[in-house]
Amino acid sequence: MAGPLLRSLWSTTRKSLSTSTYYYSTKSTATPKPYAYARRAFSSAATAPAPATAPGGALDPSRLRNVAVIAHVDHGKTTLMDRLLRQCGEDIAHERALDSITLERERGITIASKVTSISWKENELNMVDTPGHADFGGEVERVVGMVEGAILVVDAGEGPLAQTKFVLAKALKYGLRPILLLNKVDRPAVSEERCDEVESLVFDLFANLGATEEQLDFPVLYASAKEGWASSTFTKTPSDDAKNMADLLDAIVRHVPPPTASLDSPFQMMVGSRYGFQATFVSMMEKDFYLGRILTGRVSSGLIRIGDRVHGLRKTDSGAEKIEEGKVGSPNCLIVVKSSNVITLLCSGFGLGVSTIFLVFSSEVQTPRPELEEVVKLMKKKGTSMVVIDSAGAGDIISMAGLTSPSIGHTVANVEVMAALPPVELDPPTISMTFGVNDSPLAGRDGTHCNFLAESGILIENMRREGFELSVSPPKVMYKTENREKLEPIEEVTVEINEEHVGLVMEALSHRRAEVTDMGPVPGNNGRTRMCLTCPSRGLVGYRSVFSSDTRGTGFMHRAFLTYAKHRGPLGNVRKGVLVSMGRGTITSYALMSLEPRGTLFVIPGMEAYDGMIVGEHSRDSDLDVNPVRAKELTNIRSAGKDDTVRLSPPRLMTLEEAIGYVASDELIEVTPKSIRLRKKYLDANKRKMMRNKPKE
């Protein structure tokens, strides 16, 4: 029944695919819902000579190179990717072209891994840009399993830092042989001697991480990603014909081995790792308004072509469980995206972009909805464009659209394959947070999604931008017990500060149970000191804002998980008490004028307050209940106009990250699309007093 319907729709809409939206309803009086339409162009032309192909139309695995770009944060990974894309003929409209998330562009960091492919001298290079923050370590772990090589980018001035060690350890764990790229050598302070020194530091880092002899014999290149050149020999001003990335691209082809995979085995792809059974594993996942869920992974074995039937598999204790089945369609096929009462057909091809057909089925009429076969579309990122492909083979990194159930860690394979790949083992979490319903008196004023039950500031920030209201608990450290001994997560911390701030920073970190492991001057920076410390994770919660204040914004701090070790005892005095509102209403200048001597205020006149809301930090260690909504009593002598002369100090308005680090165990963060408030877990003062006097378990 569905076949004639689809053929009829296709034949009647083919001439106007790029501009029209059609509705089909089981009830003639039904009014179609207003769906936004936006054009998405799928580029079909490559900008460089196409690599050689193997039988079946897939790329020859010997012409493939899968490479991850890894580095410490802000050492130039994404800028380097821009220059590589331009070198291979891509038209880059703006800097940091691969940063597709709004927060990435705002903060200048990479949050989620990005994969793209470029053609170079009849070779196809699948390049993966990875995050540099250890907070996004799961992203790094998932993608290094998809590649055979890595480019380790190190700032030639700063040298290897804490998170350089973190990302390098992941690469060495998977047996990769990194290429060392010393970036930013064009800086005046960087000399050839400094580059030799950094190379030695990197070699020592490799050795300390247990690198093999082959991994220790890493090639070294010098580059300025900002200026767009790389060289196999040290130079600060290459000749005009050498100001390009050719040396780096040649080094990738020469030093990174092609994937070892069989095209004759059954197709499998895992949505994550290249180990285990022959399959495709899903390692990345994104959402598209039209295409729905897009799965990205590396083809472990076999070929996938138009007409093949594939299914998603999930590994279970008893074997593998089938999740969903579909059929690979042609580039001009219909993609079916189902919802509760709407079936969306996405038609693309003929260079006309994507056209949308909505089949709207009225819930008022008991009419069965046609059963439409799930159609899978194969795609591949070429430069900055998504290209629809006919086939793919072992060793390649591709994307799929049309399967709605498989997720990261699941396997996509031919229907005759019933073995699922084992999921990637990530580092265990060391910090936990609880997301809950926003139950404050001001709930529901800003957001559109309030009643839901669910670590990271990125996740919370994205949720508030999507209209969610929620309450968030403070971070809690996840302890371990081994041989009846309590263990806690210990982090490695590297700080660079001015000499005059050393005493202040060391005193603050000593209260947080930190221990100094190394200390010395920063090479090439007179008056700067670098300290390496180990500190419990619980001691670093909320310290970044304190560190920034203590160093007047001139210090740099980097941290990464090190190990679990013996509990170091209670922390010192790391935070004062808070001022807690005991009134509800609009905050007045008159009330804040009398509260200002009590501590530091977090609010301004005109804001709303409620019982249990935190309005400031107390100057003492204990909490203090205050009334910030108290108004002046008007008489024939007093008038409201006299409040115009009140002068208050600027309040401390916290960002989301500062709030997460500030709140104590008996407090919560109220997050809405427009506001970030601090509050007590128990809003009633008597309840708080009762819980405070309750004996600890």
C-alpha positions in Angstrom: 0.0 0.0 0.0 2.8 2.4 0.8 4.7 1.7 -2.5 2.0 3.2 -4.9 1.6 6.2 -2.5 5.3 7.0 -2.5 5.6 6.5 -6.3 2.6 8.8 -6.9 4.0 11.5 -4.6 7.4 11.3 -6.3 6.1 11.5 -9.8 3.9 14.6 -9.0 6.6 16.5 -7.1 9.8 15.8 -9.0 9.6 19.0 -11.0 9.5 21.2 -8.0 11.6 19.4 -5.4 13.6 22.4 -4.3 10.9 24.8 -3.5 7.6 23.1 -2.5 6.1 21.6 0.6 3.2 19.3 0.2 0.6 18.0 2.7 -1.4 14.8 2.6 -4.2 14.4 5.1 -6.8 11.7 5.7 -9.3 14.5 6.5 -10.0 17.2 3.8 -10.8 19.8 6.5 -7.6 19.3 8.4 -5.4 22.3 8.5 -1.7 21.5 7.9 0.7 22.5 10.6 3.1 25.4 9.8 6.5 23.8 9.3 9.5 25.9 8.7 11.4 25.2 5.5 15.0 25.8 5.0 17.2 24.7 2.1 20.2 22.5 2.7 22.6 22.1 -0.2 24.5 18.8 -0.6 27.6 19.4 -2.6 28.4 16.6 -5.1 31.6 17.9 -6.6 35.0 17.3 -5.0 37.6 20.1 -5.1 40.6 17.8 -5.8 41.3 14.8 -8.0 39.3 11.8 -6.8 41.3 9.0 -5.2 41.5 5.5 -6.7 38.5 3.3 -6.1 38.3 -0.4 -5.4 35.8 -2.9 -6.9 32.3 -2.0 -5.9 32.8 1.7 -6.1 34.4 2.1 -2.7 37.7 3.9 -2.0 40.8 1.7 -2.2 41.9 1.2 1.4 45.5 1.7 0.4 44.6 5.2 -0.6 43.0 6.1 2.7 44.6 7.8 5.7 42.7 8.3 9.0 44.2 10.9 11.2 43.2 12.6 14.4 44.5 16.1 15.4 45.2 16.1 19.1 46.6 18.8 21.3 46.3 20.8 24.5 43.6 23.4 24.4 44.4 26.5 22.4 47.5 25.1 20.8 46.0 25.6 17.3 44.2 22.4 16.2 41.1 24.0 14.6 43.1 26.8 12.9 45.4 24.1 11.5 42.3 22.3 10.1 41.3 25.5 8.4 44.6 25.7 6.7 44.6 22.1 5.6 41.1 22.5 4.1 42.3 25.6 2.2 45.4 23.8 1.0 43.2 21.2 -0.6 41.0 23.6 -2.4 38.2 24.3 0.0 36.6 27.7 0.2 36.6 28.6 3.9 34.3 31.6 4.5 35.4 32.2 8.1 37.9 31.1 10.6 37.3 27.9 12.7 35.1 26.6 10.0 34.6 23.2 11.7 33.2 24.7 14.9 29.5 24.2 14.2 28.2 24.5 17.8 27.2 28.0 19.0 29.1 27.6 22.2 32.2 26.6 20.3 32.2 29.8 18.3 31.5 31.9 21.4 34.2 30.4 23.6 36.8 29.6 21.0 37.1 25.9 22.0 36.3 22.6 20.4 33.6 20.7 22.4 32.6 17.9 20.1 34.9 16.0 17.7 34.5 16.9 14.0 35.4 14.7 11.0 36.0 15.7 7.4 37.9 14.4 4.4 40.3 16.1 2.0 41.9 14.8 -1.1 45.7 15.0 -1.6 47.7 13.5 -4.4 45.1 10.7 -5.1 44.8 10.0 -1.4 41.7 10.5 0.7 42.6 11.9 4.2 39.9 11.5 6.8 40.8 14.2 9.4 39.3 14.3 12.9 39.5 17.5 15.0 39.3 16.6 18.7 38.7 18.7 21.8 41.7 19.7 23.9 39.9 19.9 27.2 40.2 16.9 29.5 36.6 17.6 30.4 35.6 16.2 27.0 37.9 13.2 27.2 35.2 10.8 26.1 35.2 12.6 22.7 38.9 11.9 22.3 38.7 8.3 23.4 35.9 7.5 20.9 37.6 8.9 17.9 41.2 7.8 18.4 39.9 4.2 18.0 38.8 5.2 14.4 42.2 6.3 13.1 45.6 4.9 12.4 47.6 8.1 13.0 47.6 11.3 14.9 49.1 14.8 14.6 50.2 16.0 18.0 50.2 19.8 18.0 52.4 21.5 20.6 52.8 25.2 21.1 56.6 25.8 20.6 56.6 28.6 23.2 54.6 26.8 25.9 55.7 23.3 25.3 53.7 20.2 26.4 51.2 21.0 29.1 48.8 18.9 31.3 46.2 18.1 28.7 48.9 17.4 26.1 49.8 14.5 28.3 46.1 13.5 28.6 45.3 13.4 24.8 48.7 11.8 24.0 48.1 9.0 26.5 44.9 8.2 24.7 46.6 8.0 21.3 49.5 5.9 22.6 47.0 3.5 24.3 45.6 2.7 20.8 49.0 2.1 19.3 49.1 5.2 17.2 52.4 6.7 16.1 51.9 10.5 16.3 53.5 13.1 14.1 54.9 16.0 16.3 54.0 19.4 14.9 55.6 22.3 16.7 53.2 25.2 16.1 53.5 29.0 16.5 57.2 29.0 15.7 56.7 32.4 14.0 56.5 34.0 17.5 59.5 36.3 18.3 60.3 34.4 21.5 60.6 31.0 19.7 64.1 30.0 18.6 65.5 26.8 17.2 67.1 26.1 20.6 63.6 26.4 22.2 62.2 24.0 19.6 64.9 21.5 20.4 64.1 21.9 24.1 60.4 21.3 23.5 61.2 18.3 21.3 63.2 16.8 24.2 60.3 17.5 26.6 57.9 15.7 24.3 60.3 12.8 24.0 60.4 12.5 27.8 56.6 12.6 27.9 56.4 9.8 25.3 58.8 7.7 27.4 57.0 8.4 30.7 53.7 7.3 29.1 55.3 3.9 28.0 55.7 4.6 24.3 57.2 1.8 22.2 60.5 2.3 20.3 58.5 2.9 17.0 56.4 5.5 18.7 59.4 7.2 20.2 60.8 7.6 16.7 58.3 10.3 15.8 58.7 12.7 12.9 58.9 16.4 13.7 57.6 19.3 11.7 57.5 23.1 12.3 54.5 25.3 11.5 52.6 28.5 11.9 49.0 27.5 11.5 48.0 31.2 11.7 50.1 32.0 8.7 49.3 28.8 6.9 52.5 26.9 6.5 54.4 23.9 7.7 58.0 22.8 7.2 60.0 19.7 7.7 63.0 21.9 8.9 63.1 24.8 11.3 62.4 28.2 9.8 60.6 31.3 10.8 60.2 32.8 7.3 59.8 30.2 4.6 60.0 31.2 1.0 56.8 32.2 -0.9 56.6 28.9 -2.7 56.9 27.0 0.6 54.2 28.9 2.5 51.7 26.1 2.4 50.8 22.8 4.2 52.3 20.5 1.6 55.1 19.2 3.9 52.5 18.2 6.6 50.2 16.5 4.1 53.1 14.6 2.5 54.2 13.5 6.0 50.7 12.2 6.7 50.7 10.1 3.6 54.2 8.9 4.3 54.0 8.1 8.0 50.4 7.2 8.7 49.7 3.6 7.6 46.5 2.9 5.6 43.7 0.9 7.3 44.1 -2.8 7.4 40.6 -4.0 6.5 38.9 -6.5 4.2 36.5 -5.5 1.5 35.4 -9.1 1.1 34.0 -9.6 4.6 30.4 -8.7 5.5 29.7 -5.0 6.1 29.9 -3.8 9.7 30.2 -0.3 11.2 30.4 0.6 14.8 29.1 3.9 16.1 33.1 4.1 17.9 36.0 1.8 17.7 38.1 -0.2 15.2 38.7 -3.2 17.5 36.7 -6.3 18.1 34.4 -7.9 15.5 34.4 -6.8 11.9 31.8 -4.1 11.9 31.0 -0.4 11.8 30.8 1.2 15.2 29.0 4.5 15.8 31.4 7.0 17.5 29.7 10.3 16.8 26.1 11.3 16.6 24.4 14.6 15.7 20.9 15.8 15.0 19.7 17.5 11.8 16.3 19.2 11.5 15.5 17.4 8.3 17.6 14.2 8.3 17.0 13.4 12.0 19.7 11.4 13.7 23.1 11.2 11.8 25.4 8.4 12.8 29.1 8.6 12.1 31.6 5.8 12.4 34.4 3.8 10.7 33.7 0.9 8.4 35.5 -2.0 9.9 35.0 -4.5 7.1 33.2 -5.1 3.9 31.3 -2.9 1.5 28.0 -1.1 1.8 26.1 -0.2 -1.4 22.7 0.9 -2.6 20.2 -1.8 -2.0 21.9 -3.4 0.9 19.8 -4.2 3.9 21.4 -3.2 7.2 20.4 -3.3 10.9 21.5 -1.8 14.2 22.8 -4.1 16.9 23.3 -3.5 20.6 25.6 -5.7 22.6 23.9 -7.4 25.6 25.0 -10.0 28.2 23.4 -12.7 26.1 24.9 -11.7 22.8 23.5 -9.0 20.4 20.0 -7.5 20.2 18.6 -6.2 17.0 17.4 -2.6 17.3 16.3 -1.4 13.9 16.5 -2.4 10.2 16.6 -0.4 7.0 17.6 -0.4 3.4 20.3 1.7 1.8 18.7 4.0 -0.8 20.0 5.9 -3.8 21.1 9.5 -3.5 17.7 10.5 -4.9 15.7 8.3 -2.5 13.2 9.4 0.0 14.3 9.5 3.7 11.5 8.7 6.1 11.5 10.6 9.4 8.6 9.5 11.6 6.9 11.2 14.6 3.7 10.7 16.5 1.3 11.9 13.8 3.6 13.1 10.9 5.7 11.2 8.4 8.3 13.5 6.7 9.7 12.4 3.4 13.0 14.0 2.4 13.7 14.0 -1.3 17.2 15.1 -2.4 19.0 14.8 -5.7 19.4 16.3 -9.2 21.4 19.3 -7.6 18.1 20.8 -6.3 18.8 20.5 -2.6 16.2 18.9 -0.3 12.5 19.1 -0.6 10.1 18.1 2.2 6.8 16.3 1.9 4.7 16.0 5.1 2.1 13.3 5.4 -0.2 14.5 8.2 -2.5 11.9 9.7 -5.4 13.3 11.8 -5.8 11.7 15.2 -9.5 12.3 15.1 -10.1 9.8 12.3 -9.3 6.1 12.9 -7.2 5.7 9.8 -4.2 3.5 9.8 -0.9 5.2 9.0 0.9 3.6 6.0 3.9 1.5 7.0 6.9 3.0 5.3 10.2 1.2 5.0 13.1 2.8 6.8 15.5 4.2 4.1 19.2 4.7 5.0 21.2 7.4 3.2 25.0 7.2 3.1 26.9 10.5 3.4 30.5 11.7 3.8 31.9 15.1 4.9 34.0 16.6 2.2 35.6 19.7 3.4 32.8 21.8 4.9 30.0 20.2 2.8 28.1 16.9 3.4 28.1 14.8 0.2 25.7 11.9 -0.6 27.6 8.8 -1.7 26.6 5.5 -3.4 29.0 3.2 -1.5 31.7 2.9 1.1 34.3 0.3 2.0 36.4 -0.9 4.9 38.6 1.7 6.5 36.5 4.7 5.5 34.7 7.0 7.9 31.1 7.7 6.8 27.8 9.0 8.1 24.3 7.5 7.9 20.9 9.0 8.1 17.6 7.2 8.4 18.1 5.0 11.4 16.5 6.5 14.4 17.3 3.9 17.2 21.1 3.2 17.1 23.3 5.4 19.2 26.9 5.8 20.2 28.5 2.5 20.9 26.0 0.5 18.8 26.9 -1.5 15.6 25.4 -1.1 12.1 26.0 -4.2 9.9 24.5 -6.3 7.1 21.4 -8.2 8.2 23.2 -11.5 8.0 25.7 -10.3 10.7 24.4 -10.8 14.2 27.7 -10.1 16.2 27.9 -6.6 17.8 31.1 -4.9 18.5 32.1 -4.3 22.1 31.6 -0.7 23.1 34.5 1.7 23.8 35.6 1.7 27.4 35.9 5.3 28.6 37.6 6.5 31.7 35.3 6.2 34.7 33.6 9.4 35.9 35.1 11.1 38.9 32.4 13.9 39.5 28.6 13.6 39.5 25.8 16.1 39.5 22.1 15.8 39.8 19.6 17.5 37.5 16.1 18.0 38.9 12.9 19.9 38.4 13.0 23.6 39.1 10.6 23.8 42.1 11.4 27.4 43.2 8.6 29.9 43.6 9.8 31.6 40.4 9.6 28.5 38.3 7.9 28.6 34.9 8.4 32.3 34.3 11.3 32.1 31.8 11.4 28.5 30.3 9.0 26.4 28.3 10.2 23.0 29.6 10.0 22.8 33.4 8.7 19.4 34.4 11.4 16.9 33.5 13.7 14.7 35.4 17.1 14.0 34.2 28.3 16.9 34.0 28.9 19.7 32.5 28.4 23.4 32.2 28.2 22.9 28.4 25.2 20.6 28.8 23.4 22.9 31.2 24.1 25.9 29.0 22.7 24.2 25.9 19.6 23.1 27.9 18.8 26.6 29.1 19.2 27.9 25.6 16.6 25.4 24.5 14.1 26.7 27.0 14.6 24.3 29.9 14.3 25.3 33.6 16.1 23.0 36.0 17.8 22.8 39.3 21.4 21.5 39.5 23.1 20.1 42.5 26.8 21.0 43.3 29.4 18.6 41.9 30.0 15.5 44.1 33.2 13.5 44.0 32.9 9.8 43.3 35.0 7.9 45.8 36.3 4.3 45.7 37.0 1.8 48.4 39.8 -0.7 48.0 41.1 -3.0 50.7 38.9 -1.0 53.2 40.7 2.2 52.3 38.9 5.2 51.0 40.3 6.5 47.7 39.6 9.8 45.9 40.3 11.1 42.4 43.6 13.1 42.2 44.2 15.6 39.4 47.5 16.9 37.9 47.5 20.7 37.9 49.8 23.0 36.0 49.8 26.7 36.7 51.8 29.6 35.2 51.7 32.8 37.2 53.7 36.0 37.9 56.2 35.7 40.7 54.3 38.1 43.0 51.3 35.8 43.0 53.2 32.6 43.9 52.6 32.9 47.7 48.9 33.7 47.4 48.3 30.7 45.0 50.3 28.3 47.1 48.4 29.3 50.2 45.0 28.8 48.6 46.0 25.4 47.1 47.4 24.2 50.4 43.9 24.7 52.0 42.7 22.5 49.1 45.2 19.7 50.0 47.4 20.2 46.9 51.0 19.0 46.9 53.7 20.6 44.8 55.7 18.2 42.6 57.7 20.6 40.5 58.4 24.3 40.3 60.6 26.6 38.2 60.7 29.6 35.9 58.9 29.6 32.6 61.5 29.4 29.7 61.5 32.6 27.7 59.2 34.5 30.1 61.1 36.5 32.8 59.1 37.0 36.0 56.8 34.0 35.4 56.8 30.8 37.4 55.4 27.4 36.5 54.2 25.0 39.2 53.1 21.4 38.8 50.9 20.0 41.6 48.6 17.1 42.5 45.3 18.0 44.1 42.1 16.2 45.0 39.2 16.8 42.5 37.1 18.1 45.4 39.6 20.7 46.2 39.6 22.2 42.7 35.8 22.6 42.6 35.2 26.3 42.5 38.8 27.2 42.5 39.2 28.6 38.9 37.3 31.8 39.7 39.4 32.3 42.9 42.6 31.6 40.9 41.6 34.2 38.3 40.9 36.8 41.0 44.1 36.0 43.0 46.3 36.4 39.8 44.4 39.4 38.5 43.6 37.5 35.3 47.2 37.0 34.4 47.5 33.3 35.5 46.9 30.1 33.5 45.7 26.9 35.1 45.4 23.5 33.4 44.2 20.3 35.1 43.7 16.7 34.1 42.7 13.5 35.9 45.8 11.6 37.2 44.7 8.7 39.4 42.8 7.5 42.4 44.8 7.8 45.7 44.4 7.7 49.4 41.9 10.3 50.8 43.9 13.4 51.9 41.6 14.5 54.7 39.2 17.4 55.1 39.7 20.7 53.2 40.6 23.9 54.9 38.4 27.0 54.9 37.7 27.5 51.2 34.4 29.5 51.3 32.5 31.9 53.6 28.8 31.6 54.6 26.0 33.1 52.5 23.2 35.7 52.9 19.9 33.9 52.6 16.6 35.7 51.8 13.8 35.3 54.3 11.3 37.4 52.2 9.6 37.2 48.9 9.1 40.1 46.5 11.1 42.7 44.6 14.6 43.5 46.0 14.9 47.2 47.1 17.8 49.6 47.2 16.8 50.5 50.7 17.2 46.9 51.9 20.5 46.3 50.1 22.0 49.5 51.6 21.8 47.9 55.0 23.0 44.5 53.8 26.1 45.7 51.9 28.3 45.9 55.1 27.4 42.2 55.8 29.3 40.9 52.8 29.3 40.7 49.0 25.9 41.0 47.2 24.9 38.7 44.3 21.7 40.7 43.4 20.6 44.2 42.3 17.5 46.3 43.0 14.5 45.2 40.9 15.3 41.5 40.9 12.8 39.0 42.3 13.7 37.1 45.5 12.1 34.4 47.5 12.5 32.5 50.8 15.7 30.4 50.7 17.3 32.3 47.8 21.0 33.2 48.2 21.5 36.9 47.7 25.1 37.3 48.7 28.2 36.0 50.5 28.5 36.6 54.2 31.7 38.1 55.6 31.8 35.3 58.2 31.8 31.5 57.9 28.2 31.1 59.0 25.0 31.7 57.0 22.8 34.7 57.8 19.1 35.1 57.1 18.3 38.6 55.7 15.4 40.5 54.2 16.4 42.0 50.8 12.8 43.0 49.9 12.3 45.3 52.9 10.9 48.7 51.8 11.1 52.1 53.5 8.1 53.0 55.6 6.6 56.2 54.2 5.5 59.0 56.5 4.9 62.7 56.2 8.6 63.1 56.7 10.0 60.2 54.7 9.5 59.9 50.9 10.4 57.3 48.4 12.4 59.8 46.3 15.2 59.8 48.8 16.2 56.3 47.6 17.6 58.0 44.5 20.7 59.0 46.5 21.5 55.3 47.5 24.9 54.3 46.0 25.6 50.5 46.0 28.8 48.7 45.1 28.6 46.6 41.9 27.3 43.1 42.7 29.1 39.9 42.0 27.0 38.4 39.1 28.1 34.8 38.6 28.4 32.9 35.4 27.1 29.4 35.1 30.6 27.9 35.6 31.3 30.1 38.6 28.0 29.1 40.2 28.7 25.4 39.7 32.0 25.8 41.5 30.5 28.0 44.3 27.5 26.2 45.7 27.9 24.1 48.8 26.4 20.6 49.5 23.2 22.0 50.9 22.6 24.4 48.0 21.3 24.3 44.4 21.6 26.3 41.2 18.4 27.4 39.7 19.0 27.6 35.9 16.5 29.3 33.5 16.9 30.7 30.0 17.2 34.2 31.4 18.6 33.8 35.0 21.0 31.9 37.1 20.1 32.0 40.8 21.6 30.3 43.9 19.3 28.9 46.5 19.3 26.6 49.5 18.1 23.0 48.9 15.5 23.5 51.6 13.7 26.8 51.2 12.1 26.8 54.6 14.3 28.2 57.4 13.0 25.8 60.0 13.6 22.8 57.7 17.2 24.0 57.1 17.8 24.3 60.8 16.4 20.8 61.4 18.6 19.3 58.7 21.6 21.2 60.0 21.2 19.7 63.5 20.5 16.3 62.1 23.5 13.9 62.9 25.7 13.0 59.9 25.5 9.5 58.7 
